[in-house]
């Protein structure tokens, strides 16, 4: 963000909160008055774009705090894993302020079995401000990571068989590499469409080895898609043309990452409309997906 291109004032008219988002924030912050809660959110929101300039347009649309994970069909399976698989570890990749993790805790997923990761640790710190928590009151380990950096996540083979016994408890890792083969679930939303086509395939190959081979383990999320694979016609937040998968091409990508017959890939499109400063009402498709070990 340069002096010749100062940030636009935050537009309060774009402030919006769904009922479950308001209930979660109110419950966790203790702020019961709707007006006071709005001012609290806007005060924190003004700090978000400072973390990285390209996030400003998304903070203005409240993207940084919107609940996403609980909207997906796979969410019920995530909560089931938390209830039924002893020690099931869950990683929220690209966690931002941790809103989805907090929702999952409220819905019963064990907080002791959660991990968070993002490129910018400042988002995680801002999450504590937004939800009025501390590392002691919300003790989910945070891992700063760039998955394309081997120092954060080394390329690994996809494990083919579950371990003979559950892994022993371990200290929270400093990088993602030690999690190889141990994660029951990985959530990654609004993540893959940040990258070009080959980078998306590379990201899938890097993340797949982290997943436990046990049946029911899953990687799931949502991002911008198209009925037919190809360029979206606009740039992503990194300033490069946005490549979008179709449900068919997304299924084919993951079928090439895991050994044949070892996963089920569910994917479908949902239409959406959102306000955008640059193009007005923006219409597109959300690709909602889940890759499940069988």
Secondary structure, 3 states (H helix, E strand, C coil): CCHHHCCCCCCHHHCCCCHHHHHHHHHHHCCCCHHHHHHHHHHHHHHHHHHCHHHHHHHHCCHHHCCCHHHCCHHHHHHHHHHHCCCCEEEEECCCCCHHHHHHHHCCCCHHHEEEEECCHHHHHHHHHHHCCCCCCCCCEEEECCCCCCCCCCCCCCCCCCCCCCCCCCCCCCCCHHHCCCEEEEEECCCHHHCCHHHHHHHHHHHHCCECCCCCCEEEEEEEECCCCEEEEEECCCCCEEEECCHHHHHHHHHCCCCCCCEEEEEEEEEEEEEECCCEEEEEEEEEEEEEEC
